[in-house]
Structures are given as structure tokens and as C-alpha cells.
């Protein structure tokens, strides 16, 4: 199925009266309500980059009775959160809060078919943003997904967010859409957004295997995998940190790999479901 992409313009109060959390979150709350009204079984991935804003977001969802979970904490907590969210019979907590920069790489979340980006993401360059977004969307749009996947990107009109959103869409070659072949976005004001979908989006989206280019030599990939096995053996457990892995690589093969190369190999391993990465935690699957 194709990815259906909507740019959500936040202006005014979003039609939510008495809302003390601001215009942006008023629109998000209304949007989530509309999603569940249209599909009572829909589950939603909600991405927010900033911790302070995430706290306000959680307060707003709680105030309006929107059940949600947050992807953070120790490995056993993360597993429990993913298990609860991924249970089709569990419909109380249907929103999963996460971050792109602290993403859970290697998690398959076909249970969700709505991806909401609370704001344009900040990164050193647009290529990085596109890769992060593609990986986030790829958690849902992959083999096993049986529903239409929707991507909703919110921005506030007349702010730097609008400039960032416009810049991201001005160059299709620097967008997550290059990984999926999705149709151009439909711009909507959530206060007047229609509930129906377009009859025939332009092109079908193909699942993305990995949004990170694999340019690391096979020999170096083997070094990372060997070092990771050594670390897991040493700790006699199924979780460790990126720092511990880096230290083992430096001990066994000093100067052979840099941090960027290690990150690429870890992304590949996560996409292969060999490990799960949550921020700096590495969890053996």
C-alpha cells in the first residue's frame, strides 16, 4: 500500500476549547481523536525530539484521556512497553511516544499505521533528518503491514517550523519520500481536514530495508559483530552500551573503525533484527 502523507498546518486553537498546553498540542490532540474516531483500532507512533516538549505532550494526552506509552528506560522496561503496545488486544494505550535521535532501532511496529511527527526535526543536515524519518516510518511500512500507513507532519504557520517544513519538501531528493516513493504531501489545516483519503495516491511505497547507506567493508562489519559478541559474553547478559562496545573495539582493533562506521554497522544489525538499539543501549534480540 502507498504511504499517505499529510502536512498539518497548526493555526488558531485547533478547535479544542480551554486548552492550556498551546496551539500545537491542541492540534495534535484533535488529530489523534480524529484518527481513533475513523478507526477505533488504529495505533499511533508519535515522535518528539525535545524532552521538555515531550513532558508537556504527555500531560496534554493524559488530560484528555488519550492512553499512551513512552519508549524509554532500562531494557526490561523497553521490552515491556513494546510488548504492551504490540498486543493487538490491548487498545487502551494506543499512542507510543518516541524520539528520532533516541530511536528504537530494530523494532518492527506494524501494529501502528499512523506516524505523527510533532515538529520538524533538527539535525546537522537535511540528509540526516530524512534518514531518521525514513527509519521511523520503516518501523510501520514494511512486510507484514496490512493497513494503509499515514504520515502526519505538524508545523506552526508563520514560524521557523514552517520554513523548515517548506525547505524539507522543496527538494524531494532530501526527503524520506525518496526511500518510499510516496506521493507529494497534501497540505491540510487539521481544523478543516477531511476524513477521507485520496482515491489514488500517485505511487506505491516500497518498504525500506535500511535508510543508512551500507558502505562499510565486510571485514569491518565482522569486527563490530565479533566485538559485540565478546561484550555480551563478558557481561553475561543481553544488554550493553555503545560505549562498552566502542571500548572493546578499541582494545581488540585500535584505530581500525571510527564511531560513524560503528553506528552504520549497528543500524544494519538492527534492521536485520539481530539487536535493538534504544539511545545508547544495545539489547540482544
QUIZIWO-V938371 format. One record per pair of residues at least 12 apart in sequence whose ideal C-beta (glycine too) atoms are under 10 Angstrom apart, sorted by the first residue. I is the first residue (numbers start at 1). J is the second residue. Records with the same first field share a line. If there is no record, write none. Layout:
# QUIZIWO-V938371
I=J + J
This chain:
# QUIZIWO-V938371
1=113 + 141 + 145 + 146 + 147 + 148 + 149 + 201 + 204 + 205
2=141 + 148 + 149 + 180 + 181 + 182 + 183 + 197 + 198 + 200 + 201 + 202 + 203 + 204 + 205 + 206
3=115 + 137 + 140 + 141 + 148 + 149 + 150 + 151 + 176 + 177 + 179 + 180 + 181 + 182 + 183 + 201 + 203 + 204 + 205 + 206
4=113 + 114 + 148 + 149 + 150 + 151 + 152 + 182 + 183 + 185 + 186 + 197 + 198 + 201 + 205
5=115 + 137 + 149 + 150 + 151 + 152 + 153 + 169 + 175 + 176 + 177 + 180 + 182 + 183 + 184 + 185 + 186 + 201 + 205
6=31 + 116 + 150 + 151 + 152 + 153 + 154 + 185 + 186 + 187 + 188 + 190 + 193 + 197
7=151 + 152 + 153 + 154 + 155 + 162 + 165 + 166 + 168 + 169 + 184 + 185 + 186 + 187 + 188 + 189
8=24 + 27 + 28 + 30 + 31 + 116 + 117 + 118 + 152 + 153 + 154 + 155 + 165 + 185 + 186 + 187 + 188 + 189 + 190 + 193
9=27 + 154 + 155 + 156 + 157 + 158 + 162 + 165 + 187 + 188 + 189 + 190 + 191 + 192 + 193
10=22 + 23 + 24 + 25 + 26 + 27 + 28 + 31 + 119 + 154 + 155 + 156 + 157 + 158 + 159 + 161 + 162 + 189 + 190 + 191
11=23 + 27 + 156 + 157 + 158 + 189 + 190 + 191
12=26 + 27 + 157 + 189 + 190 + 191
13=26 + 27 + 30 + 191
14=26 + 27 + 28 + 29 + 30 + 31 + 189 + 190 + 191
15=27 + 29 + 30 + 190 + 191 + 192
16=28 + 29 + 30 + 33 + 60 + 64 + 191
19=60 + 63 + 64
20=56 + 59 + 60 + 63
21=56 + 57 + 59 + 60 + 61 + 63 + 64
22=53 + 56 + 60 + 156
23=156 + 157
24=53 + 56 + 57 + 60 + 118 + 119 + 154 + 155 + 156 + 159 + 161
25=53 + 56 + 57 + 59 + 60 + 61 + 63 + 64 + 118 + 154
26=60 + 64 + 190 + 191
27=118 + 154 + 155 + 156 + 189 + 190 + 191 + 193
28=46 + 48 + 57 + 60 + 61 + 66 + 95 + 116 + 118 + 119 + 152 + 154 + 190
29=57 + 60 + 61 + 63 + 64 + 66 + 190
30=64 + 190 + 191 + 193
31=44 + 46 + 114 + 116 + 152 + 154 + 188 + 190 + 193
32=44 + 46 + 61 + 64 + 66 + 68 + 94 + 95 + 114 + 116 + 152
33=64 + 65 + 66
34=190 + 193 + 195
35=94 + 95 + 113 + 114 + 116 + 150 + 152 + 195
36=66 + 67 + 91 + 94 + 95 + 114
37=195
38=195 + 196 + 197
39=113 + 114 + 147 + 148 + 150
40=91 + 94
41=88 + 91 + 94 + 111 + 113 + 147
42=91 + 94 + 95 + 111 + 112 + 113 + 114 + 147 + 150
43=85 + 86 + 88 + 90 + 91 + 93 + 94 + 95 + 96 + 109 + 110 + 111 + 112 + 113 + 114 + 140 + 147
44=66 + 68 + 85 + 94 + 95 + 96 + 97 + 112 + 113 + 114 + 115 + 116 + 140 + 150 + 152
45=71 + 85 + 95 + 96 + 97 + 98 + 107 + 109 + 111 + 112 + 113 + 114 + 115 + 116 + 117 + 136 + 137 + 139 + 140 + 151
46=61 + 66 + 68 + 70 + 95 + 96 + 97 + 98 + 112 + 114 + 115 + 116 + 117 + 118 + 152
47=96 + 97 + 98 + 99 + 100 + 101 + 103 + 115 + 116 + 117 + 118 + 119 + 121 + 132 + 133 + 136 + 137 + 153
48=70 + 97 + 98 + 99 + 100 + 116 + 117 + 118 + 119 + 121
49=99 + 100 + 101 + 102 + 117 + 118 + 119 + 120 + 121 + 122 + 123 + 132
50=99 + 101 + 118 + 119 + 121 + 122
51=72 + 99 + 102
53=118 + 119
54=70 + 72 + 97 + 98 + 99 + 118
57=70 + 95 + 97 + 118
58=70 + 95 + 97
61=95 + 97
66=93 + 94 + 95
67=90 + 91 + 92 + 93 + 94 + 95
68=85 + 92 + 93 + 94 + 95 + 96 + 97
69=81 + 82 + 84 + 85 + 90 + 92 + 93 + 94 + 95 + 96 + 97 + 98
70=93 + 95 + 96 + 97 + 98 + 99
71=85 + 96 + 97 + 98 + 99 + 102 + 103 + 104 + 107 + 109 + 278 + 279
72=97 + 98 + 99 + 102 + 104 + 278 + 279
73=278 + 281
74=239 + 278 + 281 + 283
75=237 + 238 + 239 + 240 + 276 + 278 + 281 + 282 + 283 + 284
76=238 + 239 + 283
77=278
78=104 + 107 + 239 + 276 + 278 + 279 + 281 + 283
79=238 + 239 + 276 + 278 + 283 + 285
81=93 + 96 + 97 + 98 + 104 + 278
82=96 + 104 + 107 + 108 + 109 + 111 + 276 + 278
84=96
85=107 + 109 + 111 + 112
86=107 + 108 + 109 + 110 + 111 + 112
87=111
88=111
90=111
94=111 + 112 + 114
95=112 + 114 + 116
96=109 + 111 + 112 + 139
97=116 + 118
98=136 + 139 + 278
99=118 + 121 + 132 + 136 + 278 + 279
100=117 + 121 + 122 + 123 + 128 + 129 + 131 + 132 + 133 + 135 + 136
101=121 + 122 + 123 + 128 + 132 + 279
102=277 + 278 + 279 + 280 + 281
103=132 + 135 + 136 + 139 + 267 + 270 + 277 + 278 + 279
104=135 + 136 + 139 + 270 + 276 + 277 + 278 + 279 + 281 + 283
105=135 + 136 + 139 + 210 + 212 + 263 + 266 + 267 + 268 + 269 + 270 + 271 + 275 + 276 + 277 + 278 + 279 + 282
106=135 + 139 + 266 + 267 + 269 + 270 + 271 + 272 + 273 + 274 + 275 + 276 + 277 + 278 + 282 + 283 + 285
107=139 + 270 + 273 + 276 + 277 + 278 + 283 + 285
108=138 + 139 + 140 + 142 + 143 + 144 + 145 + 271 + 273 + 276
109=136 + 138 + 139 + 140 + 142 + 145
110=139 + 140 + 141 + 142 + 143 + 144 + 145 + 146 + 147 + 149
111=139 + 140 + 144 + 145 + 147
112=139 + 140 + 145 + 147 + 149 + 150
113=140 + 141 + 145 + 146 + 147 + 148 + 149 + 150
114=140 + 147 + 148 + 149 + 150 + 151 + 152
115=133 + 136 + 137 + 138 + 139 + 140 + 141 + 149 + 150 + 151 + 152 + 153 + 176
116=150 + 151 + 152 + 153 + 154
117=132 + 133 + 136 + 137 + 151 + 152 + 153 + 154 + 155 + 165 + 176
118=152 + 153 + 154 + 155
119=153 + 154 + 155 + 156 + 159 + 160 + 161 + 164 + 165
120=133 + 153 + 154 + 155 + 156 + 159 + 160 + 161 + 162 + 163 + 164 + 165 + 166 + 167 + 168
121=133 + 136 + 153 + 164 + 168
122=160 + 164
125=174
126=164 + 167 + 168 + 170 + 171 + 173 + 174 + 175
127=173 + 174
128=174
129=164 + 168 + 174 + 175 + 176
130=168 + 171 + 173 + 174 + 175 + 176 + 177 + 178 + 179 + 211
131=176 + 179 + 208 + 210 + 211 + 212 + 213 + 267
132=176 + 211 + 212
133=151 + 153 + 168 + 175 + 176 + 177 + 179 + 211
134=175 + 176 + 177 + 178 + 179 + 180 + 208 + 210 + 211 + 212
135=176 + 179 + 208 + 210 + 211 + 212 + 267 + 270 + 271
136=151 + 176 + 211
137=149 + 151 + 176 + 177 + 179 + 180 + 182 + 205 + 207 + 208 + 211
138=176 + 179 + 180 + 207 + 208 + 209 + 210 + 211 + 271
140=207
141=179 + 180 + 182 + 205 + 206 + 207 + 208
142=206 + 207 + 208 + 209 + 271
143=207
144=207
145=207
148=197 + 201
149=180 + 182 + 205 + 207
150=197
151=176 + 177 + 180 + 182 + 185 + 205
152=185 + 188 + 190 + 193
153=165 + 168 + 169 + 176 + 185
154=190
155=168
157=189
165=185 + 187
168=185
169=184 + 185 + 187
172=184
176=208 + 211
177=203 + 205
178=208 + 211
179=205 + 206 + 207 + 208 + 209 + 210 + 211
180=203 + 204 + 205 + 206 + 207 + 208 + 211
181=202 + 203 + 204 + 205 + 206 + 208
182=201 + 202 + 203 + 204 + 205 + 206
183=198 + 200 + 201 + 202 + 203 + 204 + 205
184=201 + 202
186=198 + 201
208=271
209=268 + 271 + 272
210=264 + 267 + 268 + 270 + 271 + 272
211=267 + 271
212=263 + 264 + 265 + 266 + 267 + 268 + 270 + 271
213=264 + 267
214=264 + 265 + 267 + 268 + 271
215=261 + 264
216=257 + 260 + 261 + 262 + 263 + 264 + 265 + 268
217=257 + 261
219=256
220=249 + 253 + 256 + 257 + 258 + 261 + 262 + 264 + 265
221=257 + 261 + 264 + 265 + 268 + 269
222=265
223=249 + 252 + 253 + 256 + 257 + 261 + 262 + 265
224=245 + 246 + 248 + 249 + 253 + 256 + 257 + 261 + 262 + 263 + 264 + 265 + 266 + 268 + 269
225=265 + 266 + 268 + 269 + 274 + 275
226=248 + 249 + 252 + 253
227=244 + 245 + 246 + 247 + 248 + 249 + 250 + 251 + 252 + 253 + 257 + 262 + 265
228=240 + 244 + 245 + 248 + 249 + 262 + 265 + 266 + 269 + 274 + 275 + 282 + 284
229=248 + 284
230=244 + 245 + 248 + 249 + 251 + 252
231=244 + 245 + 246 + 247 + 248 + 249 + 282
232=244 + 245 + 275 + 282 + 284
234=248
237=283 + 284
238=275 + 282 + 283 + 284 + 285
239=275 + 276 + 278 + 281 + 282 + 283 + 284
240=275 + 280 + 281 + 282 + 283 + 284
241=279 + 280 + 281 + 282
242=259 + 262 + 263 + 266 + 277 + 279 + 280 + 281 + 282
243=280 + 282
244=280 + 282
245=262 + 265 + 266 + 280 + 282
246=258 + 259 + 262
249=261 + 262
263=277
266=282
269=282 + 285
270=282 + 283 + 285
272=285
273=285
